[in-house]
Amino acid sequence: MLIHVDPTLPTPLFVQLAAGLRASIVDGRIGYGERLPAAQRLADDLDLNVNTVLRAYRVLRDERLIELHPGRGAVVVVRLGHHTALAGAIHDLVDEAKLNGIGEAALVELIRAAYR
């Protein structure tokens, strides 16, 4: 699982983490029934406070994408199997644009320029 957070951005770290995990769930990189990494392990991997990870997990729980089981971890509870790799790339691109303050119109123009 490849998730990035950038402490220099104004977006809170838990929001960035939740967005990255959400994108991975929506595009199928993390599938139905899969366990997310233990909060402490993910915190260590991303150099975050464990409470930041737990807060991101609670956001995803509140969105009904995952269930939290104390002592057993977080499990994906939605089935989104029809998404393609392109859909995942689009979600990642939009998330990255948002994290970097690039608006929709500017992102669309960047995509148009890439096609030229």
C-alpha positions as CSV (number, residue, x, y, z in Angstrom):
1,M,0.0,0.0,0.0
2,L,1.4,3.3,-1.1
3,I,0.0,6.3,0.9
4,H,1.7,9.7,1.1
5,V,1.2,12.5,3.6
6,D,2.9,15.8,3.5
7,P,3.3,17.7,6.8
8,T,4.1,20.9,4.9
9,L,0.6,21.1,3.5
10,P,-2.2,23.0,5.3
11,T,-4.5,19.9,5.0
12,P,-4.5,18.0,8.3
13,L,-2.5,14.8,8.2
14,F,-5.5,12.6,9.2
15,V,-7.4,14.1,6.3
16,Q,-4.6,13.3,3.9
17,L,-4.3,9.8,5.2
18,A,-8.0,9.2,5.0
19,A,-8.1,10.5,1.4
20,G,-5.2,8.2,0.4
21,L,-6.8,5.1,2.0
22,R,-10.2,6.0,0.6
23,A,-8.8,6.2,-2.9
24,S,-7.2,2.8,-2.4
25,I,-10.5,1.3,-1.3
26,V,-12.5,3.0,-4.1
27,D,-10.1,1.9,-6.9
28,G,-9.8,-1.6,-5.6
29,R,-6.1,-1.6,-4.5
30,I,-7.5,-2.5,-1.1
31,G,-10.4,-4.9,-1.5
32,Y,-13.4,-6.1,0.4
33,G,-12.5,-8.0,3.5
34,E,-8.9,-6.9,3.6
35,R,-7.4,-5.7,6.8
36,L,-5.7,-2.3,6.9
37,P,-2.3,-2.1,8.6
38,A,-2.4,-1.9,12.4
39,A,-2.6,1.7,13.4
40,Q,0.8,1.6,15.2
41,R,2.5,0.0,12.2
42,L,1.1,2.5,9.8
43,A,2.0,5.4,12.1
44,D,5.6,4.1,12.3
45,D,5.8,3.6,8.5
46,L,4.5,7.1,7.8
47,D,6.2,8.8,10.8
48,L,2.9,9.9,12.2
49,N,1.4,9.8,15.7
50,V,-0.8,6.7,16.2
51,N,-3.7,9.0,17.1
52,T,-3.5,10.6,13.6
53,V,-3.9,7.2,12.0
54,L,-6.8,6.3,14.4
55,R,-8.5,9.5,13.5
56,A,-8.2,8.7,9.8
57,Y,-9.6,5.2,10.4
58,R,-12.5,6.7,12.3
59,V,-13.3,9.0,9.4
60,L,-13.4,5.9,7.1
61,R,-15.5,4.1,9.6
62,D,-18.0,7.0,9.7
63,E,-18.1,6.8,5.9
64,R,-18.9,3.1,6.2
65,L,-15.9,2.1,4.2
66,I,-14.3,0.1,7.0
67,E,-15.2,-1.5,10.4
68,L,-13.0,-1.1,13.4
69,H,-12.6,-4.1,15.7
70,P,-10.7,-3.3,18.9
71,G,-7.7,-5.6,19.2
72,R,-8.3,-7.0,15.7
73,G,-7.9,-4.0,13.4
74,A,-9.7,-2.3,10.6
75,V,-11.4,-4.2,7.8
76,V,-12.8,-3.0,4.5
77,V,-16.5,-3.6,4.3
78,V,-17.5,-2.3,0.9
79,R,-17.4,-4.1,-2.4
80,L,-16.3,-1.8,-5.2
81,G,-15.0,-4.4,-7.7
82,H,-15.8,-2.8,-11.1
83,H,-13.3,0.0,-10.9
84,T,-10.3,-0.1,-13.2
85,A,-6.7,0.9,-12.8
86,L,-7.5,4.1,-14.7
87,A,-10.2,4.9,-12.2
88,G,-7.6,4.5,-9.4
89,A,-5.2,6.7,-11.2
90,I,-7.8,9.4,-11.6
91,H,-8.7,9.3,-7.9
92,D,-5.0,9.5,-7.0
93,L,-4.6,12.4,-9.4
94,V,-7.5,14.3,-8.0
95,D,-6.5,13.7,-4.4
96,E,-2.9,14.9,-5.2
97,A,-4.3,18.0,-6.9
98,K,-6.4,18.8,-3.9
99,L,-3.6,18.3,-1.5
100,N,-1.5,20.7,-3.5
101,G,-4.2,23.3,-3.9
102,I,-4.8,22.8,-7.6
103,G,-8.4,23.6,-8.5
104,E,-10.5,21.5,-10.9
105,A,-10.2,24.0,-13.8
106,A,-6.4,24.1,-13.5
107,L,-6.2,20.3,-13.3
108,V,-8.4,19.9,-16.4
109,E,-6.1,22.3,-18.2
110,L,-3.0,20.3,-17.1
111,I,-4.6,17.2,-18.5
112,R,-5.5,18.9,-21.8
113,A,-1.9,20.1,-22.1
114,A,-0.6,16.6,-21.6
115,Y,-2.7,15.4,-24.5
116,R,-1.2,17.9,-26.9
